[in-house]
Amino acid sequence: MTLRSLAAVFLFSALPAAAGVNRWTEGSPPHAACDVPGPNYCSEVTSIALDPFDERVIYAAMSSGPFQAADRHGLWRSDDGGTSWVRLPLQLDNAPVSVGVAKNGALYVLSKSSFHRSLDGGRTWTHSSLPVDYVNSTDLAVDPRNGNTLFVSQENFCWLGCTGGGVWRSDDGGNHWKAIGLGKTFVSRVAVDPTDSSTVYATTFEGQLFQTRNGGGSWKDVTPGGPISMVVVDPIVPSTVYAVTGTFAQPFTGVFKSTDRAKSWRLIQDARLKDGGTTTVIAIDPVRPLNLLATMGYGTVVRSVDGGESWSLFDDGLAGFFRSQLVIAPSGGVFHAVLGNGFIYHYTLVPPRRRATAQ
């Protein structure tokens, strides 16, 4: 047996039971699914995160509207890769927006109006309010190097003048927060450079992309030729950045790639990269960053193994519905897709064994 075959066997034996082998397999918390997305009508998984030390442990934040069972709302945990789920004792005052797990073991949950932290896997919690509590928070980013450094983006509130909005930073695990720029701006997503937390990217509701290289002292508009909905930074080579286009008001025009920290951009062109509207998301393999997953169109997942130069379909087993999040496990061998109607699908990538050849 070759070393590659042995590695494949080890990967297969260590991977979550719920993940389908070379095929997407559903494994979701108890929820009320429906044909129309939205927390008023069905359960909606708003965010998932994996434990960085045990990728079988998955956290899923779920929002359920007034017409659904209240016991499905909140945070769920799976210890077996999505086969079974347990609802954690977290009382949320509003819909959960994002969940994150730091390398120091801290578990963070951001709701629209509050922030929650657990240091014991979700059994007990501490709570704090963000500085501007009458506007909604929109996204959470955890510094990969320092789990106490956090970034939150917020929408603005405009009535006889705008307030709120911008990007906020905490250096003590969410106990205290400070504004670091883009105030009065509706910031929809935030991303941090994995090697330097003074470099932060922020996308706005209107489709602009901003970058700071000095911790928020100044911000520069680095928007490429299209309305930007999200930005992803290469975890190994952070000078490589992908920007996905498409907002509620402006159509998808493609995926842009930069190899110089957003100084210049190139439009990636491939027949598979078609209009996905605001549902287009992208994920980078944390082990082999040339491997990418993306959602294109409503119900399609595509994969690239050459840094986005070419793409192939990668949606075998997925039910047709738009994807709201893609996550690649720390090993690079397990993928997770969050669907807009409350389902989570899992995929185990196991390469075929090669037959031994005579020497």
DAMOHU-V558651 format. One line per field, one symbol per residue. psi: psi as a letter, one per 30 degrees, with the letter a starting at -180 (. if undefined). burial: + if it has 24 or more other ideal C-beta (glycine too) atoms within 12 Angstrom, else -. Layout:
BEGIN
psi: ???
burial: ???
END
This chain:
BEGIN
psi: kleeeeeeeeeefflkffkkjhkkkkjllkljllfjlkffflkkjfklkkkffjffjkkkkkkkafglkfgfkbklkkghggelkkklijjkflkkekkkklfgfkkkkkafglkkkkghggelklklklejgglklflkkkkfejffjlkklllljjjhkklaaakkkkghggekkkkglhkgkjkelkkkkffjffjkkkklefglklkkghggelkkjgkailkkflkkkkfeiffkkkkkljlefklkfakkkkghhgellkkkkkffilkgbffklkkkkfeiffkkklkkljgkklkkghggelllkhgjfkkjllkfkkkklefffklkkklfgflklkkkjjlkkkkkkk.
burial: -------+--++--++-+++++-++++++++++---+++--+++++++++++-++++++++++++--+---++++++++-++--+-++-+-+-+++++++++---+++++++++++++--++--+--+++++--++++++++++-+++++++++++-------+++++++--++--+-+++++-++++++++++--++++++++++++++++--++--+--+++-++++++++++--+-++++++++----+++++++--++--+--+-+-+++++++++++++++--+-++++++++++++++--++--+-+++-+++-++++++++++++++++++++++++++++++---------
END
